Amino acid sequence: MDRRTLLRISTVLALAAGLGGAAQAADPVKIGYVGGISGACGGLTHSAVKAMKIALEEINAAGGAAGRQIEVVWRDSKTKPDEGAKQARDLVLTEKVDLLTGVCSSSVFMAINPISQQYGVPLVSAISGTHKATVDFGHPFVFQTQPHTLMEGKALAEYAARQDWNNIVTMGLDYEWGRTTVKVFTEELAKLKPEVKISKQLWPRIGETNLTSYITAALSEEPDAIMGVLFGSGTNSLIKQGRSYGLLERTELLTFLSTESYMSLGKDIPDGVHGWARGPFYALDSDKANAFIEKYRKAHDGEYPNDWGMLGYDAMYIIASGIDAAGGTDPEKFRQALGSMTFDTMRGPLKMRMIDNTFNAPSYLGVTKMTDAYPFPTMSDVNVIPGDVTLPSEETVKALRAAAAK
Amino acid sequence: MAQGDGTRADSETALQRRDPYAINWRLVAAVVVLQAVLLVVSPPLVVFALIEVMIFALYASALNLLLSFSGMVSFGHAVYFGLGAYGLALSITHFDFPIVLGIIAGPLVSAFFGLVYGILCVQLTAIYAAMLTLACAEVTYAVVFQWFDVTGGDSGISGHVPTMLGLAPHQFGLVVLCVVTVAILMLWRVVYSPLGLTIRAVGQNPARAAALGHGRKSVQLIAFVISAFFSGVAGTLFGIFHGNVFPDYVGVLFTVDGLLMVVLGGLYSFGAGIYGAIVYKLLDNLAAHYFQYWQLVVGVIIVIVVIVSPSGIAGLVRRVVERIGRRL
């Protein structure tokens, strides 16, 4: 190789390095999304992904965050904790993402949480409901933008206390979510309205399709209401099989009913059931929400976004605003920014508290009603229970953390 | 020319003279050294993938002891894998074991459940025994999933052991390499020992083995416990690797993964678990990366492999090695 060739090569290399440096200055913010695109969460997550993509487009069209465009690398956790952990680690190490988001199931959230802690990469959970990641095993860089189990249990108690119910039977699915929600519900209700009697606690097995024995056991107490911590097929079976026992004529029913349940069960859900939800699009009457819903429906053949879609859209905006305010993706600055701002979301103004990086996300409870507005029933007279009321006390957070650290 | 023929004949007699069941230390050393070098020079992400492959190679090899040699099918082997990780976690969180004892407890818990469930399962044969293994797995999953005060339910147990024991990925990879190598060599010894001969005899012809004085139940139970123990070793390593444990680890997906690895690797061959783990994990990682319908892609590839080479990858490797050997 003669000197001239060498010179040429080095000039090209130097130019390339210079260009690389220039490109780096305008490098996009990289966000890694890990969610259950397939597997058990598949039915919920698809709407969240669509909604987050819409938010992303809007944010980037408006100039991005902190003057940089946002790029999302989408990964499927297959709703498996080990797979979620693997994808998260891959995103952090090879994709060099600045931040992680997504997560649907508790186990996947819990599996990704230590990776966020280990590498100091913020993790913003958009749709996982467990409180354990932010409360029990919380660390400075894990955030939760939706109400978690402890908050929902309290919201249910708040709602039940407003009703004329003095004798309640609880029916929770026999696993962590069901048990914890019922526990918080009974404890909080005892504080709010001590005269209410919980006459029976029933625990149907997850996947149990024949609920008749639970229905008769519940009705034998002649309760004013049944508080069901059930979802999907559990709610479906309870309502359908309860019909032959006149369940809804003899008592009131409160159960988890998010938008995709209304869509899939349709007219099987009669009027007059008390439902609770996390992000019901039909109850969020703001310009921001309406614009999003219209855009979402236009892009997806008139389909309505489910609760997880609403939560996903909000989460993407929270992330972008946080990065914008922090002037970049430094984890500590990002955390400080989130803690000092009020976010204008579709669910109203939300704030995050610093002790457990949890947002004061509201819970929505109301009574089902078939109207002309939608091809499926929705909730009317929606009670919004704000997160400030339902967030666990700082003492509770400290006690749970101490127990987890033991 | 004549001289050349003589050399070939000599090497053939040398080959024939060699005990085919003795451990080929040269091969083992070569594989271990290669793997160790890979672990040290690869970027962290490849190291993680290698660790995963090694752990699953052990799990699938343990399962293969049952499938290929003892004449049993387990439709719930993730139980013994997952209970290794749960044994580690629970012994630390509920019994305040130090980590070292917890690590020892993991495989022992698996072996214990292997004994209890094994006693039940060997009472039956063929598909009935397989169904019983499935039932035992369902019971275990339900208990682990629902008894959340103890097992943490679906959010599992975390924080009981530092991820990878706080070691750097390649250091932990070397630990896993040592443990997995020793464990697989022990499995080899089991398969090709007098005990292994008995296990294989029972697997191939239980009536005849019984006539020779080897009762099917006791021999299969021994194989079952050994398999559970080594699955537990793999599960314990997996629990340390991720620093946590979830009900999924004892669930049906991990069972199916193990079965697929063995079938893909090639039934009735000792290497099935190893080949299967390498190829299956490779497919699993790559297909999910490039295709939206990765499950379909993996499924189709497995179908093709099974049709093209019913004896799996092990059979394919054997044929290729033989052909090269003949050419040389």
Boltz contact constraints between the chains, C-beta under 6 A:
constraints:
  - contact:
      token1: [A, 80]
      token2: [B, 248]
      max_distance: 6.0
  - contact:
      token1: [A, 81]
      token2: [B, 246]
      max_distance: 6.0
  - contact:
      token1: [A, 81]
      token2: [B, 248]
      max_distance: 6.0
  - contact:
      token1: [A, 85]
      token2: [B, 242]
      max_distance: 6.0
  - contact:
      token1: [A, 90]
      token2: [B, 45]
      max_distance: 6.0
  - contact:
      token1: [A, 93]
      token2: [B, 44]
      max_distance: 6.0
  - contact:
      token1: [A, 93]
      token2: [B, 45]
      max_distance: 6.0
  - contact:
      token1: [A, 94]
      token2: [B, 45]
      max_distance: 6.0
  - contact:
      token1: [A, 106]
      token2: [B, 154]
      max_distance: 6.0
  - contact:
      token1: [A, 106]
      token2: [B, 155]
      max_distance: 6.0
  - contact:
      token1: [A, 107]
      token2: [B, 154]
      max_distance: 6.0
  - contact:
      token1: [A, 107]
      token2: [B, 156]
      max_distance: 6.0
  - contact:
      token1: [A, 107]
      token2: [B, 246]
      max_distance: 6.0
  - contact:
      token1: [A, 110]
      token2: [B, 155]
      max_distance: 6.0
  - contact:
      token1: [A, 110]
      token2: [B, 156]
      max_distance: 6.0
  - contact:
      token1: [A, 110]
      token2: [B, 158]
      max_distance: 6.0
  - contact:
      token1: [A, 114]
      token2: [B, 243]
      max_distance: 6.0
  - contact:
      token1: [A, 130]
      token2: [B, 155]
      max_distance: 6.0
  - contact:
      token1: [A, 132]
      token2: [B, 155]
      max_distance: 6.0
  - contact:
      token1: [A, 137]
      token2: [B, 158]
      max_distance: 6.0
  - contact:
      token1: [A, 174]
      token2: [B, 146]
      max_distance: 6.0
  - contact:
      token1: [A, 175]
      token2: [B, 145]
      max_distance: 6.0
  - contact:
      token1: [A, 175]
      token2: [B, 146]
      max_distance: 6.0
  - contact:
      token1: [A, 175]
      token2: [B, 153]
      max_distance: 6.0
  - contact:
      token1: [A, 176]
      token2: [B, 148]
      max_distance: 6.0
  - contact:
      token1: [A, 176]
      token2: [B, 153]
      max_distance: 6.0
  - contact:
      token1: [A, 176]
      token2: [B, 154]
      max_distance: 6.0
